[in-house]
Amino acid sequence: MYEYLINALSIANLAGEFVILVEFAFRVSLIIWMLSRRRLEPTTRLSWIILLLAIPFLGSIIFLLVGETRFGRRRVARHRQVLAALDRPEAHANSDPAVNAAGTLEGPAHRMARLAEQVNGAGPVLGNRIELFGDTDLVLDGLERDIDIATEHCHLLFYIWLDDAAGTRIGRALIRAARRGVACRVLVDGVGSKVFLKSALRREMEAGGVHVHAALPANAVRAIFARLDLRNHRKIVVIDRQLGWTGSQNLAEASFAPKPEFAPWVDCAVRIEGPVVKELHLLFVEDWYLDTDEMLVDSLLTPIEPVPHGVSAQAFGTGPNFKNQAATQVIQCLVHEACDELVMTTPYFVPDNATVVNLATAARRGVKVTLIVPRRNDSRLVGLASRSSYAPLLEAGVRIHEFEGGLLHAKTTVVDRKIALVSSANLDRRSLFLNFEAGLLVYDADFASQLRFLQQRYLDSSVEVLADSWATTGARRRIAQNAAALLSPLL
């Protein structure tokens, strides 16, 4: 009996050692595979290697879940199909010579537009009327009015749709439209809107004739074939092909019920009429097909008449399905083109090293660079990682202001009061490299000045972070911030 126990323990020890050896060999193979990747930042690669070496078993599981940009073969195939279907001139607004703005832009605007077109495929177009909204209630009022006069279709794409007063209000406006014979389609992110997707409001909308679908649905089976944290973060509304909305506004009240302690959520959105709406619509059509198999390309083939005395604008979408880092290229180009003033707002500031260096360089060459972020962030880890970047920026002369009037959720950029960007993308690695995002570049001094005025309202409710006081930050806080920064490539 004694010898039997000894033999059993020996076998168990050998089995344990074998498992450990296999797991270690697997981690080494993951590291070798990662080193062979071409499009991976050194800091991201190093963070994953440290994680794999420091945390046996769990590190490998985390990497398999979120370490690789995987969509699943079926989704990749469908993406190729919809891109092929959209590869026709009439599906793009700038194919119409009457509205193509490429030849009308000069200097920084021309270079910015060219870069955005190269990385995204959508060129700038003339004849757009663009209205700026910096208040959630006004956005909801305008959106409801537009839905109530729709005659053909209402296409809505949101990262977050809550079943609160705002979500219910717009949901019931869509039901009214559907009863008039308007085709109403709603696409919401499978994680950001998971509560809504299981709600009575969704069932009420579907019973009323509204088509509701989840974008990138998250479940255990899908985790085997695709990465679950790749999210559709876009906010797009297209009504009757000619009218659109985009920006940072989710379908939620400013009080934001999931996290009321950080309220109000302060957002920014634009209402658009004109040819550039077609490019926003193209993004919706692409995303809708990927998650529903319904092709809506025909809705893009009708030309959109330019608005008299309209402005030049350029809509673009970014996402991990394209390997060209389009979002970060657009941001870097905006920073490079600034000559006098650059003002940026973002709720989540977890930049890569290139963004930090370029912002610091702009300040050192005489550009007045201002960054506005929330003082209180709804993610403690992101807040700590964000502040780890303050020191080199403050030393270079970048002015950092922390907003105290709620959670500043607007994602905006104004360059020299001539070029403006309103976007769904944060200045963090998730938005720049992982999420599907949408943005609108406007090449008009009047609109840029309006957006700059809204940014000034944010500044008036902010406190400036001073370089001298920041230099005296305590050791414990610096350690926490820098520790969080080590994880920034993974956030």
C-alpha positions in Angstrom: 0.0 0.0 0.0 2.8 2.3 0.9 4.6 1.7 -2.4 1.4 2.2 -4.3 1.0 5.7 -2.7 4.6 6.5 -3.5 4.1 5.5 -7.2 0.8 7.5 -7.4 2.5 10.6 -6.1 5.4 10.2 -8.5 3.0 9.9 -11.4 1.1 12.9 -10.2 4.4 14.9 -9.9 5.5 13.9 -13.4 2.0 14.8 -14.8 2.2 18.2 -13.0 5.7 18.9 -14.3 4.6 17.8 -17.8 1.6 20.3 -17.7 3.9 23.1 -16.5 6.4 22.3 -19.3 3.7 22.3 -21.9 2.3 25.5 -20.7 5.7 27.2 -20.6 6.4 25.9 -24.1 3.0 27.3 -25.2 3.8 30.7 -23.7 7.2 30.7 -25.5 5.5 29.9 -28.8 3.0 32.8 -28.2 6.0 35.2 -27.6 7.8 34.0 -30.7 4.6 34.4 -32.7 4.2 37.9 -31.3 7.7 38.9 -32.2 7.0 37.8 -35.8 4.1 40.2 -36.1 4.7 43.2 -38.4 2.1 45.7 -37.3 2.5 45.8 -33.5 3.9 48.6 -31.5 7.0 47.7 -29.5 5.4 48.9 -26.2 2.3 46.7 -26.9 4.5 43.8 -27.7 6.6 44.3 -24.6 3.5 44.6 -22.4 2.1 41.3 -23.6 5.5 39.6 -23.2 5.7 40.8 -19.6 2.2 39.6 -18.9 2.9 36.1 -20.4 6.1 35.7 -18.5 4.8 37.1 -15.2 1.4 35.2 -15.0 1.5 31.5 -16.0 -1.7 30.0 -17.3 -3.8 33.1 -16.8 -1.6 35.3 -19.0 -2.0 32.8 -21.9 -5.8 32.8 -21.5 -5.9 36.6 -21.5 -3.8 36.7 -24.6 -5.9 34.2 -26.4 -9.1 36.2 -25.6 -7.9 39.8 -26.4 -4.3 39.6 -27.7 -5.0 39.2 -31.3 -7.4 41.1 -33.7 -9.7 38.3 -34.7 -13.1 38.8 -36.3 -13.8 35.2 -37.3 -13.6 33.8 -40.8 -17.3 34.4 -41.6 -17.2 38.1 -40.7 -14.0 38.6 -42.7 -15.6 37.0 -45.7 -18.7 39.2 -45.4 -16.5 42.3 -45.0 -14.8 41.4 -48.4 -18.3 41.0 -49.9 -19.7 44.3 -48.8 -16.5 46.2 -49.8 -16.8 44.6 -53.3 -20.4 45.7 -53.5 -19.5 49.2 -52.4 -16.6 49.5 -54.9 -18.5 51.5 -57.4 -18.2 55.3 -58.0 -21.9 56.1 -57.5 -21.7 54.8 -53.9 -19.4 57.6 -52.9 -20.3 61.3 -52.7 -17.0 62.6 -54.1 -17.4 60.7 -57.4 -19.8 63.5 -58.5 -17.6 66.3 -60.0 -20.2 68.9 -59.0 -19.6 68.3 -55.2 -16.0 67.0 -55.1 -14.1 69.5 -52.9 -10.6 68.2 -53.5 -9.6 71.0 -55.9 -11.1 73.8 -53.7 -9.0 73.2 -50.6 -5.6 74.7 -50.0 -2.7 74.4 -47.6 -3.4 72.4 -44.4 -7.0 71.7 -45.4 -5.8 70.1 -48.7 -3.2 68.0 -47.0 -5.6 66.9 -44.2 -8.2 65.9 -46.7 -5.8 64.0 -48.9 -4.5 62.0 -45.9 -8.0 61.2 -44.7 -9.0 60.1 -48.2 -5.9 57.9 -48.6 -6.5 56.0 -45.3 -10.3 55.8 -45.6 -11.3 56.2 -49.3 -13.8 59.0 -48.7 -12.9 62.4 -50.2 -14.1 65.9 -49.1 -17.3 67.2 -50.6 -19.0 70.6 -51.1 -22.4 71.8 -50.2 -23.1 70.7 -46.6 -25.1 72.4 -43.9 -23.7 71.5 -40.5 -25.2 72.4 -37.2 -23.4 72.0 -33.9 -25.1 70.8 -30.7 -23.5 70.8 -27.3 -26.5 69.9 -25.2 -28.0 66.4 -24.9 -31.6 67.6 -24.7 -31.3 69.7 -27.8 -29.8 66.7 -29.7 -32.7 64.5 -28.6 -35.2 67.2 -29.6 -33.7 67.5 -33.0 -33.4 63.8 -33.6 -37.0 63.2 -32.7 -38.2 66.0 -35.0 -36.2 64.5 -37.9 -37.6 61.0 -37.3 -41.1 62.4 -37.2 -40.8 63.9 -40.7 -39.0 60.9 -42.2 -40.7 59.4 -45.3 -38.2 56.7 -46.6 -35.9 55.3 -43.9 -34.4 55.9 -40.5 -31.0 54.2 -40.0 -29.5 54.5 -36.5 -26.2 53.1 -35.1 -25.1 53.6 -31.5 -22.6 52.1 -29.1 -24.9 52.7 -26.1 -28.7 52.7 -26.2 -30.3 52.8 -22.8 -33.9 52.0 -22.0 -34.1 55.4 -20.1 -36.2 58.4 -21.0 -34.0 59.2 -24.0 -33.9 55.7 -25.4 -37.6 55.3 -24.9 -38.4 58.7 -26.6 -36.4 57.9 -29.7 -37.6 54.3 -29.8 -41.2 55.4 -29.8 -40.5 58.0 -32.4 -39.2 55.1 -34.6 -42.3 53.1 -33.9 -44.4 56.1 -35.1 -42.3 56.3 -38.2 -42.5 52.5 -38.9 -46.3 52.8 -38.7 -46.2 55.4 -41.4 -44.4 52.9 -43.7 -40.8 54.2 -43.0 -38.1 51.5 -42.9 -36.5 51.8 -39.5 -33.3 49.9 -38.8 -31.4 50.1 -35.5 -27.9 48.6 -34.9 -26.4 48.8 -31.4 -23.2 47.4 -30.0 -23.6 44.0 -28.4 -21.7 45.0 -25.2 -22.4 48.7 -24.9 -26.2 48.1 -25.3 -26.5 44.7 -23.7 -29.2 45.9 -21.3 -31.3 47.5 -24.0 -31.0 44.4 -26.2 -32.8 42.4 -23.4 -35.2 45.1 -22.5 -39.0 45.5 -22.9 -38.2 48.6 -24.9 -36.5 46.6 -27.6 -39.4 44.2 -27.7 -41.9 47.1 -28.0 -39.8 48.6 -30.8 -39.7 45.3 -32.7 -43.4 44.7 -32.2 -43.9 48.2 -33.7 -42.0 47.3 -36.9 -38.5 48.6 -36.0 -35.7 46.2 -37.0 -33.2 46.0 -34.1 -29.9 44.1 -34.3 -26.8 43.7 -32.2 -23.4 44.7 -33.7 -20.6 42.3 -32.8 -22.6 40.2 -30.4 -20.6 38.8 -27.5 -21.1 35.3 -26.2 -18.9 32.3 -25.2 -19.2 30.6 -28.5 -18.1 33.7 -30.4 -15.1 34.1 -28.1 -13.6 30.9 -29.6 -13.5 32.4 -33.1 -13.4 36.2 -32.5 -12.0 38.8 -30.1 -14.8 40.0 -27.9 -13.4 43.4 -27.0 -13.5 44.7 -30.6 -16.5 47.0 -30.3 -18.6 49.2 -32.6 -18.2 52.6 -31.0 -19.8 54.6 -33.8 -22.7 57.0 -33.4 -24.5 57.5 -36.8 -28.0 58.5 -37.8 -29.1 58.7 -41.4 -32.6 59.7 -42.4 -34.0 59.6 -45.9 -30.4 59.4 -47.3 -29.9 63.2 -47.0 -29.9 64.0 -43.3 -27.4 62.7 -40.8 -26.2 63.0 -37.2 -22.8 62.0 -35.7 -20.5 62.8 -32.8 -20.0 61.5 -29.3 -23.7 61.4 -28.2 -25.0 58.0 -27.2 -28.8 57.3 -27.0 -28.9 58.1 -23.2 -29.9 60.9 -20.9 -27.1 63.2 -19.7 -27.7 61.8 -16.2 -26.4 58.4 -17.5 -28.1 55.9 -15.2 -25.4 53.3 -15.2 -22.9 55.7 -13.7 -24.9 58.6 -12.1 -22.0 59.6 -9.8 -20.1 61.1 -12.8 -23.1 62.9 -14.4 -23.8 64.9 -16.3 -22.3 63.4 -19.4 -21.3 66.4 -21.6 -21.5 65.5 -25.3 -21.2 67.1 -28.7 -23.0 66.2 -31.9 -23.6 67.6 -35.4 -26.6 67.5 -37.6 -25.7 67.3 -41.3 -27.5 68.0 -44.6 -25.8 67.5 -47.9 -23.6 65.0 -49.9 -21.3 64.1 -47.0 -24.2 62.2 -45.4 -23.7 59.6 -48.1 -20.3 58.6 -46.6 -21.9 58.3 -43.1 -24.6 56.2 -44.7 -22.0 54.0 -46.4 -20.6 53.2 -42.9 -24.0 52.2 -41.7 -24.7 50.0 -44.8 -21.4 48.3 -44.3 -21.9 47.6 -40.6 -25.6 46.6 -41.1 -24.6 43.9 -43.6 -21.9 42.5 -41.4 -24.4 41.7 -38.6 -27.6 41.1 -40.5 -26.7 39.8 -44.0 -29.0 42.4 -45.5 -27.4 44.4 -48.3 -28.6 48.0 -48.6 -26.1 49.2 -51.3 -29.0 50.4 -53.5 -29.8 53.1 -51.0 -26.5 54.7 -51.7 -26.7 55.1 -55.5 -28.9 58.2 -55.7 -27.0 61.5 -55.8 -27.5 63.9 -53.0 -28.0 67.5 -54.0 -25.6 70.1 -52.4 -27.0 72.7 -50.0 -26.6 76.3 -51.3 -23.7 78.1 -49.7 -22.8 74.9 -47.9 -19.4 74.0 -46.5 -16.7 71.4 -47.3 -16.7 68.3 -45.1 -15.3 64.8 -45.1 -16.8 61.8 -43.2 -14.6 58.9 -42.4 -14.7 55.6 -40.6 -11.9 53.7 -38.9 -11.6 50.2 -37.4 -9.3 47.2 -36.9 -10.6 45.6 -40.1 -8.3 47.9 -42.0 -4.6 47.5 -41.0 -3.5 51.1 -41.8 -4.0 52.7 -38.4 -6.3 55.3 -40.0 -7.5 56.9 -36.8 -4.1 57.6 -35.4 -2.9 58.9 -38.8 -5.8 61.4 -38.9 -5.0 62.6 -35.4 -1.2 63.0 -36.1 -1.9 64.9 -39.3 -4.2 67.4 -37.4 -1.4 67.9 -34.9 1.2 68.4 -37.6 -0.9 70.9 -39.5 -1.4 73.2 -36.5 0.5 76.5 -36.8 -1.1 78.8 -34.2 -3.5 76.9 -32.0 -4.6 73.3 -31.4 -7.4 72.5 -28.9 -8.5 68.9 -28.2 -11.2 67.4 -25.9 -11.4 63.8 -25.0 -12.9 61.8 -22.0 -10.2 59.1 -22.2 -6.6 60.2 -22.8 -4.3 57.2 -22.9 -2.1 58.1 -25.8 0.6 56.1 -27.5 4.2 57.5 -27.4 3.9 59.0 -30.9 0.9 61.2 -29.8 2.7 62.4 -26.7 5.8 63.3 -28.7 3.9 65.0 -31.5 1.8 67.1 -29.0 5.0 68.1 -27.2 6.7 68.9 -30.5 3.8 71.1 -31.6 4.0 73.1 -28.3 7.8 73.5 -28.6 7.5 74.9 -32.2 5.2 77.6 -30.9 1.7 76.2 -31.3 -0.7 76.9 -28.4 -1.7 73.4 -27.6 -4.6 72.9 -25.1 -5.9 69.5 -23.9 -9.2 69.3 -22.0 -10.1 66.1 -20.1 -12.5 65.3 -17.2 -11.2 65.8 -13.7 -13.1 62.7 -12.6 -13.0 59.8 -14.9 -15.5 56.9 -14.7 -12.5 54.5 -15.1 -10.0 54.8 -12.3 -7.4 52.9 -14.1 -7.8 55.0 -17.3 -7.6 58.2 -15.1 -4.3 57.1 -13.6 -2.8 56.1 -16.9 -3.9 59.4 -18.4 -2.1 61.4 -15.8 1.1 59.5 -16.3 1.4 61.4 -19.6 1.0 64.8 -18.1 4.7 65.5 -17.1 6.3 65.4 -20.6 3.4 67.4 -22.0 3.5 70.1 -19.3 7.3 70.4 -19.6 6.9 71.1 -23.3 4.3 73.8 -22.8 1.1 71.9 -23.5 -1.7 73.4 -21.4 -3.9 70.7 -19.7 -7.3 71.6 -18.2 -9.4 69.2 -16.2 -13.2 69.7 -16.7 -15.2 69.9 -13.4 -18.8 70.2 -14.8 -19.4 66.5 -15.1 -17.8 63.9 -17.4 -16.7 65.6 -20.5 -17.5 63.1 -23.2 -17.1 65.2 -26.3 -14.3 64.2 -28.7 -13.4 67.3 -30.7 -10.3 69.0 -32.3 -10.0 72.5 -33.7 -6.9 73.5 -35.7 -6.1 77.2 -36.1 -9.9 77.9 -36.0 -10.0 76.6 -39.6 -10.3 72.8 -39.5 -12.6 71.0 -37.1 -13.1 67.4 -36.1 -16.1 66.0 -34.3 -15.7 62.3 -33.7 -16.8 59.2 -31.7 -13.1 58.3 -31.1 -11.3 58.9 -27.8 -7.6 59.7 -27.6 -6.8 56.3 -26.3 -5.4 53.1 -27.8 -8.8 51.4 -27.8 -10.3 54.0 -30.1 -7.2 54.4 -32.2 -6.5 50.7 -32.8 -9.4 48.5 -31.7 -12.8 50.1 -32.0 -14.9 51.0 -35.0 -15.2 54.8 -35.0 -16.7 57.5 -37.1 -15.7 61.2 -37.5 -16.5 64.3 -39.5 -13.8 66.8 -40.7 -15.2 70.2 -41.5 -13.1 72.6 -43.6 -14.8 75.9 -42.7 -13.6 78.8 -40.5 -17.1 79.7 -39.3 -17.9 76.2 -38.1 -14.5 75.8 -36.6 -15.0 79.0 -34.6 -18.4 77.7 -33.4 -16.7 74.5 -32.1 -13.9 76.5 -30.6 -16.5 78.6 -28.7 -18.0 75.4 -27.4 -14.6 74.3 -26.3 -14.2 77.6 -24.5 -17.3 76.8 -22.5 -15.6 73.6 -21.4 -12.4 75.6 -20.5 -14.5 78.0 -18.4 -15.6 75.0 -16.3 -12.1 73.6 -16.0 -9.1 73.9 -13.7 -5.7 74.2 -15.3 -3.0 71.7 -14.3 0.1 73.7 -13.6 3.6 72.3 -14.3 5.1 73.5 -11.0 2.4 71.9 -8.9 2.4 68.8 -10.9 6.1 68.4 -10.4 5.4 68.0 -6.6 3.1 65.0 -7.0 3.6 62.5 -4.2 5.6 59.4 -4.8 2.7 57.1 -4.0 0.5 58.8 -6.7 3.3 58.7 -9.2 3.8 55.0 -8.7 0.1 54.3 -9.2 0.0 56.4 -12.3 3.1 54.9 -13.8 2.0 51.4 -12.9 -1.3 52.0 -14.7 0.6 53.4 -17.7 2.4 50.0 -18.0 -1.0 48.6 -18.9 -1.9 51.4 -21.3 -1.1 49.3 -24.4 -3.7 46.8 -23.2 -6.4 49.2 -22.1 
